[in-house]
Amino acid sequence: MSVPLDRLYNFLHSISDRALLIYRWKTHGSKKLEDLEELTHTPYPNSLYISDPAMICHDQEPLFYELYSESDIRNWLVERDCVDLKMTEKKEWDRWDPAQIDFLSSLHLRGLIYYMIQLAHDKILILHSEKRSEQLQKYEDNDYIGVYYWSHAIIAADWFRYALVDPRLVINFNLVQTDFLIYNRAWSGSREYRLTFMHELAQQQLQSHCRTSFAEWDNGHHYLSHQFSNPALNADLQDLAQYFPANIHNSNASADYNNNDYSKIAIEVVLETLFDDTRLHLTEKTLRPIACGRPFILMATHGSLQYLRNYGFRTFDRLIDETYDTITDPRQRLDAVIQEMSRIAALDRSEKLNLWTQLYEIATHNKRLFFSQEWQQSIHQEFSANLSRAVGILDQYKNKIIHNEINRLWK
């Protein structure tokens, strides 16, 4: 399925109190330089001096400043201009001299924008969706100004809107067959903890209590060849695939929900994008069980449950041991979740029914809150307030460095 994120960014533009130049990656999930384009595609004359704030939307994925090097930016500039000028060899590219190329390349992603238009501001806004972030600090140390908002809250309200009225989501414990629902597709990169988690499920013989699956291949690599970035997560993965059915879903699966799964499973165990990390960054994966009125255990960075509470949601402490959320060490946090899953799986049917009854009272409250107009409006207001604050800071950085340098190099 296609993800019409341009509608989201047009909406954000409409609720801002300033005109903005919005740049976003035109392909959902892409971080390729060639996909970073202006939302409105306004044809600006080369001589025009733009006073509107520019904002790069990096709110769909976690920030990663080092992803783009000076050589990456330089190569993009050369390739882009070769295409624009209908040239076939890089050596024919002579629109700018080396000093100009070096200057733009030194500006990180900002160079791609200053390449096309002249901005009044030395700094640029970076729209993001994470807190407690060292990566954000790297951006802000290099002339970006962060604008936080919980983008996936707005996205999930759209993607899961039918959950509000779906009759298949009406709670019927007589239909529940399995304790835990676990969606598990990708395991490379920041998701490598999922391999360890699946290994522990098999070791503790919890697979029969779970509706889940496993992909032997991810991002062109087989799981048996995986080298753990964090040695503490290392596990003997031999024959792991034999314990679970094959996962055949694509990356768009998280943009939907399966009412058949939710009607037959008691608790979802959410495997977030970030786990072995310091940042708070919750996606639609966490909001899906909330929208569907289901209780959950959250495999995310420490403090993520408190993040949800800060937005008004209730979690399941005293019914589920949620002390795992306070554990900073990722392996210990993972083991704590496995231990709690084992405890729940060992309950008899009557004990489980009692537990589920109390859990679903909380889940029903969360669903009602999530779909309330007041709660959704609070997310919009948070964005507007943070944007206004950031623009106020941005306006202090006009015509100080970059504009003068551009005038000097392009005279």
Buried (B, 14 or more C-beta within 10 A) or exposed (E): EEBEBEEBBEBBBEEBEBEBBBBBBBBBEBBEBBEBBBBEEEEEEEEEEBEBBBBBBBBBBBBBBEEBEBEBBBBBBBBBBBEEEEBEEEEEBEEBEEEBBEBBBBBBBBBBBBBBBBBBBBBBBBBBBBBBBEBBEBBBEBBBBBBBBBBBBBBBBBBBEEBBEBEEBEBEEEEBEBBBBBBBBBBBEBBBBBBBBBBBBBEBEBBEBBBBBBBBEBEEEEBEEBEBEEEEBBBEBEEBBEBBEEBEBEEEBBBBBBBEBBBBBBBBBBBBBBBBBBBBBBBBBBBBBBBBBBBBBBBBBBBBBEBBEEBBBEBBEEBBBBEBBEBEEBBEBBBBBBEBBBEBBEEEEEEBBEBBEBBBEBBBBBBEBBBEEEBBEBBBEBBBEBBEEBBEEBBEBBEEEBBEBBEEBEE
